[in-house]
């Protein structure tokens, strides 16, 4: 158990819809990262927050957004969903920005 | 930009065989290097890491040495077990920014009794 909690584990929805994925980092971790794992693109970094502030952006679509709340949990919002958004979305957390990242079990998103 | 290239799988080995999974990287600066393992239906677990040249990371019988001259971080284990069957990812984190991870495509290892 990494201590990083992601909910829900599975999400099935339709094209055009909007979903919210939630991540609770390990106790004491200030940094949260979001990654997307798909068959064609592999594991790709989406976005990072540190203590409530956006720190870095990767290959994140404009339809996607995220935030980190004062209690340090984070949410990833995906809107206007397309079939290609079907993937496993991982959250990772670390104490600081140069510490090993610990991953949650992921949220599997299926778009029908 | 940064990139990681690892040997394509799948790799199938008999129990107690020697394992090598090759990993090379391209990066500016001095990245940290990692191996993560993903068991079926689970998230990624940190297996080992190395933060500077010539460092050797080790854990659970697995080893990898940070080779700056060859930009490599090959994963090795002397005697694999059935329980080692998983997908292995090589990754680097940049040293001058967010420390986001850049992953290789993963190598699926199957160990048969």
Backbone of each chain as ProteinMPNN parsed JSONL, in Angstrom:
{"seq_chain_A": "XXXXXXXXXXXXXXXXXXXXXXXXXXXXXXXXXXXXXXXXXXXXXXXXXXXXXXXXXXXXXXXXXXXXXXXXXXXXXXXXXXXXXXXXXXXXXXXXXXXXXXXXXXXXXXXX", "coords_chain_A": {"N_chain_A": [[0.844, -1.191, 0.0], [0.762, 2.063, -1.065], [-0.047, 4.357, 0.163], [-1.2, 6.392, -1.211], [-4.294, 7.413, -2.291], [-6.738, 6.797, -4.677], [-9.781, 7.69, -6.172], [-12.702, 7.34, -8.27], [-12.126, 3.747, -8.617], [-12.837, 2.653, -11.02], [-14.389, 4.034, -13.907], [-17.021, 4.56, -15.992], [-18.237, 6.126, -18.8], [-19.815, 8.333, -21.186], [-19.135, 9.699, -24.489], [-18.487, 13.208, -24.669], [-19.166, 13.801, -22.076], [-18.408, 14.862, -18.647], [-15.978, 14.284, -16.145], [-14.702, 13.748, -12.801], [-11.73, 13.028, -11.221], [-10.286, 11.82, -8.241], [-7.693, 12.35, -5.847], [-5.924, 11.44, -2.993], [-3.083, 12.347, -1.366], [-0.134, 10.781, 0.104], [0.231, 10.962, 3.643], [1.64, 13.964, 4.684], [2.905, 14.479, 2.289], [3.558, 16.995, -0.062], [3.55, 17.434, -2.741], [1.845, 16.714, -5.733], [1.343, 14.663, -8.51], [-0.041, 14.074, -11.745], [-0.6, 11.447, -14.033], [-1.08, 9.93, -17.247], [-1.878, 6.774, -18.507], [-1.829, 5.045, -21.422], [-2.439, 2.69, -24.068], [-1.309, 3.38, -26.548], [0.21, 5.713, -26.091], [1.684, 5.234, -23.831], [3.036, 5.911, -20.556], [2.385, 9.12, -19.525], [3.251, 12.321, -18.337], [1.048, 14.634, -16.897], [0.321, 16.911, -15.189], [1.496, 18.906, -12.412], [1.185, 19.688, -8.971], [2.179, 21.674, -6.217], [1.88, 22.053, -2.914], [-0.6, 23.34, -3.228], [-0.209, 25.015, -5.378], [0.071, 25.287, -8.928], [2.731, 23.655, -10.493], [4.027, 22.529, -12.72], [3.371, 21.76, -16.155], [2.527, 19.159, -18.378], [1.869, 17.058, -21.062], [-0.921, 17.908, -21.213], [-4.27, 18.161, -22.137], [-6.32, 20.916, -23.246], [-8.916, 20.531, -22.511], [-8.74, 19.317, -20.126], [-8.305, 19.789, -16.638], [-6.919, 20.657, -13.436], [-6.687, 20.742, -9.835], [-5.346, 21.541, -6.6], [-6.255, 21.209, -3.317], [-6.631, 23.014, -0.125], [-6.375, 21.01, 1.851], [-4.631, 19.368, 0.658], [-5.48, 17.317, -1.024], [-6.139, 16.314, -4.405], [-7.79, 17.031, -7.502], [-8.61, 15.877, -10.721], [-10.024, 17.107, -13.552], [-11.88, 16.133, -16.299], [-13.18, 17.013, -19.36], [-15.705, 17.226, -21.986], [-15.446, 14.631, -23.081], [-13.669, 12.268, -25.094], [-13.4, 9.322, -27.174], [-10.726, 8.608, -27.256], [-9.762, 9.375, -24.816], [-9.952, 7.352, -23.081], [-8.293, 5.564, -20.667], [-5.795, 4.74, -18.179], [-5.54, 6.569, -15.294], [-3.157, 7.929, -13.272], [-2.267, 9.037, -10.045], [0.383, 10.512, -8.276], [2.433, 11.057, -5.405], [4.772, 13.065, -3.548], [7.16, 13.984, -1.026], [8.649, 16.346, -1.411], [9.763, 18.258, -4.246], [11.91, 16.914, -5.317], [11.96, 14.247, -4.609], [11.395, 10.682, -4.33], [8.564, 9.497, -6.149], [5.394, 8.299, -5.17], [2.949, 6.075, -6.146], [-0.597, 5.922, -6.68], [-3.226, 3.421, -7.096], [-4.558, 3.987, -9.39], [-7.126, 5.262, -11.643], [-9.349, 3.76, -13.731], [-10.544, 4.824, -16.712], [-13.183, 4.553, -18.882], [-14.48, 5.253, -21.967], [-17.487, 5.234, -23.629]], "CA_chain_A": [[0.0, 0.0, 0.0], [1.623, 3.241, -1.204], [-0.564, 5.466, 0.949], [-1.884, 7.314, -2.116], [-5.627, 6.881, -2.539], [-7.423, 7.355, -5.829], [-11.169, 7.267, -6.356], [-13.062, 5.934, -8.127], [-11.207, 2.804, -9.275], [-13.304, 2.502, -12.398], [-15.372, 5.017, -14.313], [-17.505, 4.34, -17.354], [-19.096, 7.224, -19.174], [-20.03, 8.461, -22.635], [-18.475, 10.84, -25.111], [-19.082, 14.505, -24.386], [-19.416, 13.991, -20.651], [-17.348, 15.417, -17.797], [-15.75, 13.476, -14.947], [-13.707, 14.235, -11.846], [-10.954, 11.988, -10.558], [-9.805, 12.362, -6.969], [-6.458, 11.773, -5.32], [-5.455, 11.849, -1.668], [-1.664, 11.976, -1.296], [0.37, 10.235, 1.363], [0.296, 11.946, 4.709], [2.892, 14.722, 4.723], [3.392, 14.806, 0.95], [3.049, 18.281, -0.537], [3.557, 17.471, -4.195], [0.971, 15.747, -6.397], [1.527, 14.561, -9.956], [-1.004, 13.274, -12.485], [-0.079, 10.789, -15.228], [-2.032, 9.149, -18.042], [-1.292, 5.579, -19.109], [-2.635, 4.49, -22.495], [-1.71, 1.684, -24.841], [-0.517, 3.958, -27.625], [1.129, 6.769, -25.636], [2.443, 4.846, -22.642], [2.831, 6.734, -19.369], [2.74, 10.507, -19.812], [3.027, 13.312, -17.295], [0.025, 15.613, -17.228], [0.403, 18.164, -14.453], [1.993, 18.789, -11.052], [0.89, 20.724, -7.99], [2.984, 21.652, -5.001], [1.299, 22.838, -1.821], [-1.728, 24.13, -3.706], [0.116, 25.816, -6.554], [0.498, 24.545, -10.111], [4.185, 23.754, -10.622], [4.473, 22.184, -14.074], [2.391, 21.147, -17.047], [3.079, 18.305, -19.42], [0.991, 16.88, -22.229], [-2.308, 17.952, -20.751], [-5.169, 18.803, -23.084], [-7.045, 22.077, -22.7], [-10.18, 20.016, -21.942], [-8.43, 18.761, -18.807], [-7.808, 20.752, -15.652], [-6.708, 20.051, -12.13], [-6.407, 21.652, -8.732], [-4.978, 20.949, -5.319], [-7.007, 21.922, -2.299], [-5.86, 23.282, 1.102], [-6.042, 19.782, 2.592], [-3.64, 18.751, -0.238], [-5.989, 16.372, -2.001], [-6.161, 16.899, -5.739], [-8.802, 16.537, -8.432], [-8.356, 16.034, -12.15], [-11.29, 17.239, -14.243], [-11.798, 15.84, -17.724], [-14.462, 17.415, -19.938], [-15.917, 16.951, -23.416], [-14.675, 13.408, -23.235], [-13.604, 11.592, -26.389], [-13.033, 7.914, -27.054], [-9.283, 8.527, -27.036], [-9.415, 9.689, -23.424], [-9.969, 6.108, -22.318], [-6.926, 5.322, -20.197], [-5.604, 4.62, -16.737], [-5.015, 7.838, -14.797], [-2.467, 7.738, -12.007], [-1.819, 10.13, -9.214], [1.564, 10.192, -7.475], [2.783, 12.147, -4.486], [6.107, 13.039, -2.956], [7.323, 14.96, 0.051], [9.054, 17.576, -2.066], [9.818, 18.114, -5.698], [13.017, 16.068, -5.737], [11.881, 13.032, -3.815], [10.71, 9.633, -5.084], [7.117, 9.609, -6.225], [4.652, 7.103, -4.791], [1.78, 6.054, -7.008], [-1.842, 5.252, -6.343], [-3.573, 2.287, -7.95], [-5.095, 4.486, -10.643], [-8.548, 5.241, -12.015], [-9.507, 3.326, -15.125], [-11.627, 5.565, -17.357], [-13.632, 3.954, -20.141], [-15.444, 6.101, -22.67], [-18.255, 4.4, -24.566]], "C_chain_A": [[0.89, 1.256, 0.0], [1.182, 4.38, -0.304], [-1.246, 6.522, 0.11], [-3.221, 6.678, -2.501], [-6.272, 7.587, -3.714], [-8.841, 6.803, -5.891], [-11.764, 7.98, -7.553], [-12.019, 5.031, -8.784], [-11.558, 2.642, -10.745], [-14.371, 3.55, -12.669], [-15.741, 4.725, -15.759], [-18.476, 5.454, -17.681], [-19.144, 7.33, -20.697], [-19.274, 9.674, -23.182], [-19.243, 12.127, -24.81], [-19.293, 14.81, -22.92], [-18.203, 14.58, -19.94], [-17.227, 14.535, -16.56], [-14.696, 14.145, -14.069], [-13.045, 13.061, -11.167], [-10.318, 12.603, -9.32], [-8.579, 11.615, -6.491], [-6.17, 12.33, -3.937], [-4.009, 11.412, -1.534], [-1.328, 11.317, 0.024], [0.42, 11.351, 2.394], [1.657, 12.641, 4.71], [3.44, 15.1, 3.363], [2.737, 16.083, 0.452], [2.865, 18.32, -2.05], [2.678, 16.363, -4.752], [1.198, 15.825, -7.903], [0.382, 13.736, -10.533], [-0.345, 12.736, -13.759], [-1.225, 10.048, -15.93], [-1.291, 7.955, -18.639], [-2.248, 5.029, -20.158], [-1.787, 3.554, -23.315], [-0.817, 2.326, -25.898], [0.513, 4.976, -27.143], [1.991, 6.358, -24.454], [2.092, 5.743, -21.471], [3.295, 8.162, -19.654], [2.362, 11.41, -18.65], [1.994, 14.33, -17.758], [0.267, 16.947, -16.53], [0.89, 17.884, -13.033], [1.542, 19.979, -10.214], [1.796, 20.55, -6.791], [2.356, 22.608, -4.001], [0.227, 23.819, -2.329], [-1.468, 24.928, -4.968], [0.507, 24.918, -7.73], [1.987, 24.756, -10.312], [4.656, 23.475, -12.047], [3.334, 21.551, -14.856], [3.112, 20.308, -18.077], [2.127, 18.256, -20.586], [-0.473, 16.861, -21.82], [-3.151, 18.745, -21.737], [-5.878, 19.971, -22.419], [-8.373, 21.671, -22.08], [-9.987, 19.465, -20.533], [-7.945, 19.886, -17.892], [-7.658, 20.051, -14.316], [-6.579, 21.144, -11.084], [-6.009, 20.855, -7.505], [-5.569, 21.83, -4.227], [-6.158, 22.143, -1.039], [-5.523, 22.041, 1.915], [-5.101, 18.882, 1.78], [-4.198, 17.666, -1.146], [-6.107, 17.09, -3.352], [-7.284, 16.273, -6.557], [-8.373, 16.843, -9.858], [-9.709, 16.022, -12.844], [-11.084, 17.039, -15.732], [-13.156, 16.159, -18.338], [-14.503, 17.128, -21.435], [-15.187, 15.678, -23.826], [-14.793, 12.808, -24.624], [-13.161, 10.149, -26.162], [-11.552, 7.751, -26.704], [-8.842, 8.874, -25.631], [-9.467, 8.454, -22.541], [-8.543, 5.726, -21.947], [-6.971, 5.05, -18.704], [-4.95, 5.92, -16.279], [-4.439, 7.613, -13.405], [-2.187, 9.076, -11.346], [-0.586, 9.648, -8.45], [1.819, 11.357, -6.533], [4.202, 11.967, -3.965], [6.188, 14.139, -1.909], [7.662, 16.328, -0.518], [9.161, 17.327, -3.545], [10.973, 17.229, -6.152], [13.099, 14.833, -4.851], [11.154, 11.96, -4.624], [9.193, 9.784, -5.025], [6.486, 8.261, -5.912], [3.296, 7.161, -5.478], [0.578, 5.404, -6.347], [-2.116, 4.124, -7.32], [-4.252, 2.703, -9.25], [-6.61, 4.457, -10.726], [-8.62, 4.845, -13.47], [-10.74, 4.005, -15.697], [-11.939, 4.919, -18.704], [-14.708, 4.846, -20.741], [-16.162, 5.249, -23.711], [-18.854, 5.239, -25.681]], "O_chain_A": [[1.662, 1.484, 0.931], [1.97, 5.286, -0.033], [-1.819, 7.464, 0.658], [-3.265, 5.543, -2.976], [-6.348, 8.815, -3.752], [-9.071, 5.61, -5.69], [-11.382, 9.115, -7.84], [-11.112, 5.531, -9.449], [-10.681, 2.512, -11.6], [-15.152, 3.908, -11.787], [-14.878, 4.655, -16.634], [-19.425, 5.702, -16.937], [-18.572, 6.5, -21.403], [-18.837, 10.548, -22.433], [-20.47, 12.134, -24.71], [-19.57, 15.953, -22.556], [-17.137, 14.77, -20.526], [-18.228, 14.093, -15.996], [-13.916, 14.981, -14.523], [-13.717, 12.199, -10.601], [-9.872, 13.75, -9.338], [-8.442, 10.41, -6.701], [-6.17, 13.544, -3.734], [-3.727, 10.215, -1.583], [-2.141, 11.299, 0.949], [0.622, 12.52, 2.066], [2.698, 11.984, 4.735], [4.334, 15.941, 3.266], [1.518, 16.241, 0.529], [2.112, 19.143, -2.572], [2.749, 15.217, -4.307], [1.24, 16.907, -8.488], [-0.108, 12.809, -9.889], [0.364, 13.455, -14.464], [-2.189, 9.608, -15.304], [-0.209, 8.108, -19.206], [-3.352, 4.596, -19.828], [-0.558, 3.613, -23.269], [0.305, 1.872, -26.122], [1.587, 5.086, -27.734], [2.937, 7.066, -24.107], [0.984, 6.274, -21.396], [4.46, 8.387, -19.984], [1.291, 11.275, -18.06], [2.062, 14.827, -18.882], [0.402, 17.984, -17.18], [0.724, 16.781, -12.513], [1.52, 21.118, -10.68], [2.135, 19.433, -6.401], [2.31, 23.819, -4.22], [0.17, 24.973, -1.904], [-2.4, 25.463, -5.568], [1.19, 23.911, -7.547], [2.465, 25.89, -10.304], [5.587, 24.121, -12.527], [2.455, 20.897, -14.294], [4.167, 20.688, -18.585], [1.636, 19.286, -21.047], [-1.176, 15.882, -22.067], [-2.795, 19.858, -22.124], [-6.021, 20.017, -21.197], [-8.903, 22.379, -21.224], [-10.958, 19.181, -19.833], [-7.261, 20.811, -18.33], [-8.213, 18.973, -14.102], [-6.386, 22.317, -11.406], [-6.294, 19.663, -7.389], [-5.393, 23.049, -4.229], [-5.096, 21.539, -0.893], [-4.499, 22.01, 2.597], [-4.815, 17.756, 2.186], [-3.458, 17.134, -1.973], [-6.165, 18.318, -3.415], [-7.673, 15.128, -6.327], [-7.848, 17.916, -10.157], [-10.457, 15.05, -12.742], [-10.235, 17.68, -16.351], [-14.176, 15.635, -17.89], [-13.486, 16.829, -22.061], [-14.418, 15.659, -24.787], [-15.854, 12.832, -25.248], [-12.625, 9.802, -25.11], [-11.181, 6.857, -25.944], [-7.676, 8.691, -25.284], [-9.068, 8.505, -21.378], [-7.687, 5.583, -22.819], [-8.018, 5.118, -18.061], [-3.919, 6.322, -16.818], [-5.132, 7.17, -12.489], [-1.914, 10.084, -11.996], [-0.53, 8.494, -8.027], [1.466, 12.499, -6.828], [4.747, 10.863, -3.949], [5.401, 15.085, -1.905], [7.051, 17.336, -0.161], [8.701, 16.301, -4.046], [10.992, 16.829, -7.316], [14.176, 14.436, -4.406], [10.374, 12.292, -5.516], [8.623, 10.148, -3.996], [6.98, 7.216, -6.335], [2.587, 8.165, -5.401], [0.71, 4.464, -5.563], [-1.346, 3.892, -8.252], [-4.495, 1.865, -10.117], [-7.283, 3.735, -9.99], [-8.036, 5.495, -14.337], [-11.854, 3.785, -15.221], [-11.06, 4.764, -19.552], [-15.714, 5.15, -20.101], [-15.531, 4.624, -24.563], [-19.532, 4.705, -26.559]]}, "seq_chain_B": "XXXXXXXXXXXXXXXXXXXXXXXXXXXXXXXXXXXXXXXXXXXXXXXXXXXXXXXXXXXXXXXXXXXXXXXXXXXXXXXXXXXXXXXXXXXXXXXXXXXXXXXXXXXXXXXXX", "coords_chain_B": {"N_chain_B": [[13.819, 17.112, -25.994], [13.66, 15.339, -22.834], [14.079, 11.766, -22.831], [13.378, 8.234, -22.637], [14.513, 5.044, -23.411], [13.699, 1.732, -23.531], [14.239, -1.822, -23.614], [12.161, -3.718, -25.734], [9.442, -5.806, -24.903], [7.479, -8.798, -25.04], [9.316, -10.355, -22.34], [10.259, -13.579, -21.629], [11.167, -15.793, -19.162], [12.711, -18.617, -17.579], [12.245, -19.813, -14.237], [14.731, -18.854, -11.883], [16.493, -17.968, -13.786], [18.815, -15.555, -15.268], [18.257, -12.077, -15.327], [18.17, -9.322, -17.515], [17.233, -6.089, -18.271], [17.385, -3.71, -20.613], [18.053, -0.201, -20.527], [18.23, 3.027, -21.778], [18.924, 6.538, -21.816], [18.077, 9.949, -22.67], [18.92, 13.135, -21.787], [19.012, 16.505, -20.586], [21.26, 18.126, -18.398], [21.493, 16.667, -15.114], [19.944, 14.0, -14.552], [17.868, 12.143, -12.209], [17.523, 8.624, -11.896], [15.253, 5.892, -12.269], [13.706, 2.722, -11.535], [10.568, 1.398, -11.917], [7.968, -0.873, -10.947], [5.144, -2.617, -12.117], [2.587, -4.516, -11.058], [0.015, -6.8, -12.122], [-3.066, -5.133, -12.392], [-2.443, -3.251, -10.51], [-0.964, -0.207, -9.125], [2.036, 1.732, -9.895], [5.089, 0.725, -8.446], [7.871, 1.912, -6.708], [10.938, 0.553, -7.451], [13.781, 0.751, -7.45], [16.38, 3.291, -7.21], [18.663, 5.81, -8.49], [20.729, 8.564, -8.042], [22.958, 9.896, -8.963], [25.855, 9.796, -11.133], [27.438, 6.62, -11.414], [26.256, 5.659, -9.136], [24.713, 2.882, -7.519], [21.647, 1.415, -7.53], [19.622, -0.713, -5.524], [17.398, -3.393, -4.691], [15.377, -5.901, -3.343], [16.849, -7.918, -4.607], [17.195, -6.968, -7.139], [19.216, -4.917, -9.267], [20.711, -1.845, -10.458], [22.898, 0.245, -12.252], [23.899, 3.577, -12.509], [25.059, 4.81, -15.365], [26.827, 7.236, -16.667], [28.499, 7.649, -18.829], [27.627, 5.955, -20.812], [25.035, 6.597, -20.875], [23.081, 4.946, -19.536], [20.984, 2.627, -17.679], [20.652, -0.11, -16.793], [18.592, -2.811, -15.782], [19.057, -5.517, -13.564], [18.861, -8.918, -12.412], [19.877, -11.652, -10.555], [18.609, -14.147, -10.239], [15.579, -14.96, -11.163], [12.164, -15.066, -9.978], [8.904, -16.595, -10.044], [7.153, -14.8, -8.946], [8.181, -12.383, -9.73], [7.091, -11.673, -12.086], [5.823, -9.172, -14.034], [5.298, -5.754, -15.182], [7.965, -3.721, -16.085], [9.243, -0.494, -15.651], [11.456, 1.921, -16.805], [12.627, 5.085, -15.759], [13.173, 8.649, -15.736], [13.872, 11.613, -13.872], [13.784, 15.066, -14.317], [16.297, 17.43, -13.435], [16.018, 20.073, -13.084], [13.636, 21.503, -12.53], [10.32, 20.561, -12.337], [10.711, 17.971, -11.597], [9.23, 16.027, -12.755], [8.345, 12.752, -13.964], [9.738, 11.007, -16.686], [8.922, 8.34, -18.65], [9.966, 5.119, -19.886], [8.627, 2.785, -22.344], [7.958, 0.486, -21.064], [8.536, -2.918, -20.049], [7.364, -6.09, -20.338], [7.606, -8.759, -18.184], [7.586, -12.203, -17.95], [7.762, -14.938, -15.87], [8.33, -18.305, -15.868], [7.579, -21.416, -14.246]], "CA_chain_B": [[13.401, 16.891, -24.62], [14.103, 14.096, -22.194], [13.442, 10.538, -23.304], [13.867, 6.965, -22.104], [14.301, 3.926, -24.32], [13.974, 0.451, -22.898], [14.05, -2.945, -24.513], [10.771, -4.098, -25.881], [9.159, -7.174, -24.502], [7.622, -9.349, -23.701], [10.447, -11.205, -22.014], [9.841, -14.783, -20.911], [12.315, -16.494, -18.589], [12.446, -19.696, -16.634], [12.603, -19.501, -12.852], [16.157, -18.879, -11.547], [17.316, -17.427, -14.875], [19.356, -14.213, -15.087], [17.455, -11.072, -16.011], [18.664, -7.984, -17.861], [16.352, -5.24, -19.068], [18.194, -2.555, -20.988], [17.437, 1.122, -20.491], [19.1, 4.155, -22.057], [18.175, 7.783, -21.661], [18.571, 11.215, -23.206], [18.467, 14.195, -20.888], [19.917, 17.605, -20.301], [21.518, 18.19, -16.97], [21.868, 15.461, -14.379], [18.68, 13.442, -14.052], [17.809, 10.959, -11.362], [17.015, 7.486, -12.656], [14.395, 5.019, -11.468], [12.958, 1.59, -12.054], [9.288, 1.135, -11.277], [7.368, -2.148, -11.327], [3.671, -2.605, -12.079], [1.976, -5.832, -11.04], [-1.313, -6.748, -12.752], [-4.16, -4.495, -11.658], [-1.951, -2.367, -9.442], [-0.222, 0.977, -9.526], [3.476, 1.567, -10.015], [5.841, 0.726, -7.195], [9.279, 2.23, -6.88], [11.779, -0.61, -7.227], [15.085, 1.256, -7.029], [16.71, 4.581, -7.79], [20.039, 6.288, -8.424], [20.632, 10.005, -8.231], [24.128, 10.471, -9.625], [26.674, 8.854, -11.907], [28.098, 5.499, -10.735], [25.411, 5.141, -8.051], [24.027, 1.619, -7.78], [20.413, 1.21, -6.786], [19.344, -2.135, -5.349], [16.226, -3.693, -3.877], [14.751, -7.21, -3.594], [17.684, -8.703, -5.502], [17.38, -6.229, -8.381], [20.256, -3.885, -9.229], [20.933, -1.057, -11.664], [23.962, 1.214, -12.04], [23.791, 4.815, -13.285], [26.255, 4.947, -16.194], [26.716, 8.503, -17.401], [29.245, 7.602, -20.09], [26.817, 5.243, -21.804], [23.642, 7.036, -20.595], [22.304, 3.73, -19.365], [20.559, 2.258, -16.319], [20.115, -1.444, -17.052], [18.094, -3.543, -14.609], [19.538, -6.901, -13.531], [18.606, -9.759, -11.244], [20.617, -12.886, -10.783], [17.788, -15.351, -10.243], [14.201, -14.467, -11.092], [11.128, -15.928, -9.434], [7.594, -16.432, -10.68], [6.546, -13.603, -8.366], [8.75, -11.192, -10.374], [6.332, -11.413, -13.308], [5.239, -7.831, -13.93], [5.813, -4.82, -16.186], [9.024, -2.894, -15.501], [9.391, 0.803, -16.315], [12.598, 2.768, -16.522], [12.168, 6.47, -15.77], [14.089, 9.676, -15.246], [13.265, 12.877, -13.471], [14.688, 16.156, -14.642], [16.92, 17.988, -12.23], [15.949, 21.536, -13.094], [12.242, 21.899, -12.753], [9.3, 19.954, -11.489], [11.067, 16.586, -11.287], [8.273, 15.088, -13.348], [8.959, 11.532, -14.471], [9.621, 10.596, -18.084], [8.973, 6.877, -18.605], [10.057, 4.265, -21.055], [7.343, 2.173, -22.693], [7.691, -0.669, -20.205], [8.914, -4.251, -20.507], [6.604, -7.106, -19.613], [8.381, -9.945, -17.844], [6.867, -13.388, -17.486], [8.665, -15.973, -15.37], [7.611, -19.584, -15.831], [8.214, -22.377, -13.321]], "C_chain_B": [[13.949, 15.577, -24.102], [13.385, 12.9, -22.783], [14.118, 9.324, -22.689], [13.53, 5.874, -23.093], [14.643, 2.634, -23.581], [13.614, -0.678, -23.837], [12.583, -3.353, -24.54], [10.591, -5.537, -25.427], [8.194, -7.806, -25.482], [8.87, -10.226, -23.568], [9.924, -12.383, -21.198], [11.085, -15.535, -20.455], [11.844, -17.646, -17.715], [12.879, -19.26, -15.245], [14.093, -19.748, -12.651], [17.055, -18.41, -12.682], [17.794, -16.024, -14.519], [18.548, -13.231, -15.928], [18.28, -9.819, -16.293], [17.591, -7.29, -18.684], [17.13, -3.956, -19.344], [17.382, -1.259, -20.965], [18.499, 2.157, -20.811], [18.269, 5.421, -22.031], [18.865, 8.927, -22.403], [18.029, 12.308, -22.317], [19.486, 15.314, -20.847], [20.136, 17.638, -18.8], [21.85, 16.832, -16.383], [20.616, 14.844, -13.766], [18.9, 12.397, -12.976], [17.139, 9.856, -12.171], [16.303, 6.505, -11.741], [13.989, 3.784, -12.258], [11.705, 1.446, -11.206], [8.767, -0.206, -11.777], [5.85, -2.048, -11.155], [3.172, -4.037, -12.15], [0.56, -5.722, -11.6], [-2.358, -6.114, -11.845], [-3.724, -3.54, -10.564], [-1.279, -1.13, -10.019], [1.267, 0.686, -9.614], [4.121, 1.61, -8.635], [7.296, 1.048, -7.505], [10.112, 1.005, -6.525], [13.168, -0.183, -6.737], [15.37, 2.584, -7.73], [18.197, 4.865, -7.678], [20.018, 7.762, -8.79], [21.858, 10.63, -8.878], [24.956, 9.375, -10.269], [27.411, 7.884, -10.983], [27.351, 5.015, -9.494], [24.827, 3.813, -8.478], [22.791, 1.569, -6.903], [20.164, -0.279, -6.667], [18.152, -2.318, -4.425], [15.7, -5.056, -4.29], [15.551, -8.05, -4.59], [17.906, -8.056, -6.86], [18.461, -5.166, -8.19], [20.266, -3.114, -10.54], [21.975, 0.002, -11.329], [23.822, 2.37, -13.017], [25.107, 5.001, -14.035], [26.134, 6.19, -17.058], [27.391, 8.404, -18.764], [28.47, 6.902, -21.203], [25.338, 5.633, -21.706], [22.714, 5.84, -20.452], [21.995, 3.461, -17.901], [19.879, 0.899, -16.433], [19.733, -2.141, -15.753], [18.558, -4.997, -14.683], [19.061, -7.599, -12.267], [19.212, -11.122, -11.525], [19.767, -14.13, -10.916], [16.333, -14.94, -10.065], [13.261, -15.533, -10.542], [9.815, -15.669, -10.164], [6.938, -15.137, -10.201], [7.117, -12.298, -8.944], [8.022, -10.839, -11.668], [5.547, -10.113, -13.151], [5.719, -7.02, -15.138], [6.798, -3.887, -15.496], [9.214, -1.632, -16.337], [10.669, 1.49, -15.842], [12.133, 4.221, -16.621], [13.283, 7.401, -15.318], [13.299, 10.882, -14.787], [14.275, 13.977, -13.722], [15.148, 16.828, -13.353], [16.777, 19.493, -12.148], [14.523, 21.983, -13.345], [11.322, 21.18, -11.8], [9.65, 18.551, -11.033], [9.988, 15.621, -11.734], [9.028, 13.897, -13.911], [8.69, 11.374, -15.955], [9.88, 9.098, -18.118], [9.338, 6.278, -19.95], [8.724, 3.568, -21.274], [7.01, 0.941, -21.858], [8.096, -1.978, -20.865], [8.171, -5.266, -19.659], [7.46, -8.343, -19.425], [7.446, -11.039, -17.364], [7.893, -14.433, -17.086], [7.871, -17.254, -15.214], [8.358, -20.581, -14.949], [9.056, -23.417, -14.073]], "O_chain_B": [[14.602, 14.817, -24.816], [12.226, 12.997, -23.187], [15.276, 9.379, -22.277], [12.396, 5.782, -23.563], [15.751, 2.475, -23.069], [12.793, -0.518, -24.74], [11.88, -3.335, -23.53], [11.491, -6.367, -25.56], [8.11, -7.384, -26.636], [9.394, -10.756, -24.547], [9.231, -12.198, -20.197], [11.949, -15.872, -21.264], [10.732, -17.642, -17.188], [13.777, -18.431, -15.098], [14.652, -20.713, -13.171], [18.277, -18.454, -12.545], [17.27, -15.383, -13.607], [18.201, -13.507, -17.077], [18.994, -9.321, -15.422], [17.101, -7.837, -19.672], [17.484, -3.217, -18.426], [16.206, -1.226, -21.328], [19.559, 2.169, -20.185], [17.051, 5.378, -22.204], [20.055, 8.875, -22.713], [16.82, 12.406, -22.111], [20.68, 15.092, -21.05], [19.273, 17.217, -18.03], [22.409, 15.963, -17.052], [20.268, 15.122, -12.619], [19.988, 11.836, -12.851], [16.293, 10.123, -13.025], [16.694, 6.309, -10.59], [13.936, 3.802, -13.488], [11.754, 1.381, -9.978], [9.082, -0.627, -12.89], [5.35, -1.478, -10.186], [3.314, -4.699, -13.178], [-0.034, -4.645, -11.551], [-2.516, -6.502, -10.687], [-4.548, -3.072, -9.778], [-1.057, -1.021, -11.225], [1.706, -0.449, -9.434], [3.754, 2.414, -7.778], [7.874, 0.514, -8.451], [10.003, 0.479, -5.417], [13.664, -0.694, -5.733], [14.707, 2.953, -8.699], [18.903, 4.248, -6.881], [19.356, 8.157, -9.75], [21.805, 11.785, -9.301], [24.78, 8.19, -9.989], [27.93, 8.261, -9.932], [27.778, 4.049, -8.863], [24.483, 3.621, -9.644], [22.881, 1.668, -5.679], [20.455, -1.034, -7.594], [17.918, -1.527, -3.512], [15.59, -5.334, -5.484], [14.963, -8.823, -5.345], [18.715, -8.54, -7.651], [18.607, -4.593, -7.11], [19.888, -3.634, -11.589], [21.941, 0.591, -10.248], [23.646, 2.159, -14.217], [26.137, 5.307, -13.435], [25.421, 6.192, -18.062], [26.924, 8.993, -19.738], [28.633, 7.214, -22.383], [24.494, 5.051, -22.387], [21.703, 5.729, -21.145], [22.649, 3.991, -17.003], [18.677, 0.774, -16.197], [20.453, -2.071, -14.757], [18.466, -5.632, -15.734], [18.88, -6.986, -11.215], [19.065, -11.666, -12.619], [20.142, -15.069, -11.618], [15.902, -14.613, -8.96], [13.528, -16.731, -10.63], [9.649, -14.641, -10.82], [6.249, -14.463, -10.967], [6.586, -11.222, -8.671], [8.311, -9.81, -12.279], [4.718, -9.976, -12.252], [6.444, -7.524, -15.996], [6.496, -3.327, -14.442], [9.331, -1.69, -17.561], [10.922, 1.619, -14.644], [11.322, 4.548, -17.488], [14.209, 6.997, -14.614], [12.192, 11.136, -15.262], [15.455, 13.852, -13.394], [14.467, 16.79, -12.329], [17.34, 20.127, -11.255], [14.25, 22.751, -14.268], [11.532, 21.196, -10.587], [8.968, 17.991, -10.176], [9.84, 14.535, -11.175], [10.194, 14.007, -14.288], [7.571, 11.578, -16.426], [10.929, 8.633, -17.671], [9.06, 6.848, -21.005], [7.794, 3.737, -20.485], [5.9, 0.414, -21.94], [8.01, -2.126, -22.084], [8.316, -5.308, -18.437], [7.977, -8.906, -20.389], [6.618, -10.822, -16.48], [8.784, -14.774, -17.863], [6.861, -17.287, -14.511], [9.588, -20.598, -14.904], [9.655, -24.294, -13.45]]}, "name": "protein", "num_of_chains": 2, "seq": "XXXXXXXXXXXXXXXXXXXXXXXXXXXXXXXXXXXXXXXXXXXXXXXXXXXXXXXXXXXXXXXXXXXXXXXXXXXXXXXXXXXXXXXXXXXXXXXXXXXXXXXXXXXXXXXXXXXXXXXXXXXXXXXXXXXXXXXXXXXXXXXXXXXXXXXXXXXXXXXXXXXXXXXXXXXXXXXXXXXXXXXXXXXXXXXXXXXXXXXXXXXXXXXXXXXXXXXXXXXXXXXXX"}
